[in-house]
Amino acid sequence: MQSVSPSIPFVDLAPLHQPIQSQIEQAIQGVLQRGDYVMGQSVLEFEQAFSKACSVSHGVGVACGTDAIALGLQACGIAQGDEVLLPANTFVATLIGVLRCGATPVLVDCDPKTALIDLAAAERAITPRTRAIVPVHLYGQMVSPSLLRDLAHTYELIIFEDAAQAHLAEREGVRAGAIGLAAAFSFYPSKNLGALGDGGMVVTKDEAIAHKVRTLRNYGAPRKYFHTEFGTNSRLDSIQAAILNVKLPHLKSWNRDRAQIAEQYNALLKPLLSRGLMPISNLSGKGHVYHLYVMRVMQDQAESIDRETLQNRLEAQGIQTGIHYPLPCHLQPAFKHLGYREGAFPVAENLCKEILSLPMYPGMSEAQVIQVVGAIEESLATPAAVKMSA
Ligand SMILES: *Cc1c(COP(=O)(O)O)cnc(C)c1O
């Protein structure tokens, strides 16, 4: 297929960084001049600014989102023998974090429309050993705070949010990170708020938990050369924090950009609903921060082509797409020992086969959105010669 339109990457961070490049350079210079490379002034500033933006009183910077989950859960007192509920369809880091704090992960299926954890299924999985639930605000849409709190209240569970995809998301007037006891964020470059490298944070309303994460991230030492915990070295770099301080004031407007792009996709894709394409539902309204824009290529619809064919045809037209995620956690070879079999979580497994993430980044133009949907229409119009069941 010959394409004359310029190609569209899945994510392009250049339009986001270009306007603030000199500020970023200045921030890096600042760290260089002060020489406070580790646990510098910029880390403290960013911890205060970001936790405040999340409507939470404490923030503790760590090396990455995975560490934020592992150390955050550990600081909440989750340990060996405790069962922790989490969705089967999440990035594998959620599961790694739960395993690293020593707890027993208990995976739960998801809702087919929103792809968020199915709270009724979570309730059925509760046992006397269940201590916590780790809801994942997948793709930027929050799990309902009120339903989570009801469940946690009834069964005396700790809520620890994986908010790695939901910076400043909101639902029912509650910010991501502010629902429960504590939450984890990631600042991986392509997240809604990204560093120019790795970074993460635990946010919490609880002073004692914040103190414990501060200790754990610093070799388990509340003061120098005095160790009260079996800690590790997991700190947010001063340089990354300085960069994040420059970027944070822009986050709201970048999220608005994403929401606008999502609205354009929603409107343009509507006519394709009857042809087997269905965007993942947004039940949280304006609070959805669209880390990703995901649609399903419905496999049970006669007219629809399969996801792989669509993805390949888009690629041929210069449109990059992604799959988040192609293989659910419980079927990953590394976690075979957890004992889950294929068929254990039918909704999550089916979603893995149907989902396709479309290009989405602040600064993506309406013309580009139109080009993506045009390419999808063209792909559908071509008979699916390679469809196995045809
Ligand atoms: C990115 C991500 C993480 C892990 O964050 P890292 O900073 O890459 O360690 C955890 N959970 C979810 C849902 C994520 O998207």
The ligand as an SDF file (V2000), in Angstrom:
LIG
                    3D

 15 15  0  0  0  0  0  0  0  0999 V2000
    4.0610    2.0430   33.9400 C   0  0  0  0  0  0  0  0  0  0  0  0
    3.2690    1.2520   34.8880 C   0  0  0  0  0  0  0  0  0  0  0  0
    3.8210    0.7200   36.0590 C   0  0  0  0  0  0  0  0  0  0  0  0
    5.3010    0.6850   36.3410 C   0  0  0  0  0  0  0  0  0  0  0  0
    5.9540    1.8790   36.3400 O   0  0  0  0  0  0  0  0  0  0  0  0
    7.5420    1.8950   36.0570 P   0  0  0  0  0  0  0  0  0  0  0  0
    7.8960    3.3040   36.3730 O   0  0  0  0  0  0  0  0  0  0  0  0
    7.7440    1.5450   34.6280 O   0  0  0  0  0  0  0  0  0  0  0  0
    8.1810    0.9380   36.9810 O   0  0  0  0  0  0  0  0  0  0  0  0
    2.9730    0.0910   36.9460 C   0  0  0  0  0  0  0  0  0  0  0  0
    1.6680   -0.0480   36.6960 N   0  0  0  0  0  0  0  0  0  0  0  0
    1.1000    0.4290   35.5810 C   0  0  0  0  0  0  0  0  0  0  0  0
   -0.3640    0.2460   35.3770 C   0  0  0  0  0  0  0  0  0  0  0  0
    1.8800    1.0810   34.6270 C   0  0  0  0  0  0  0  0  0  0  0  0
    1.3080    1.5260   33.5020 O   0  0  0  0  0  0  0  0  0  0  0  0
  1  2  1  0
  2  3  1  0
  2 14  2  0
  3  4  1  0
  3 10  2  0
  4  5  1  0
  5  6  1  0
  6  7  2  0
  6  8  1  0
  6  9  1  0
 10 11  1  0
 11 12  2  0
 12 13  1  0
 12 14  1  0
 14 15  1  0
M  END
$$$$
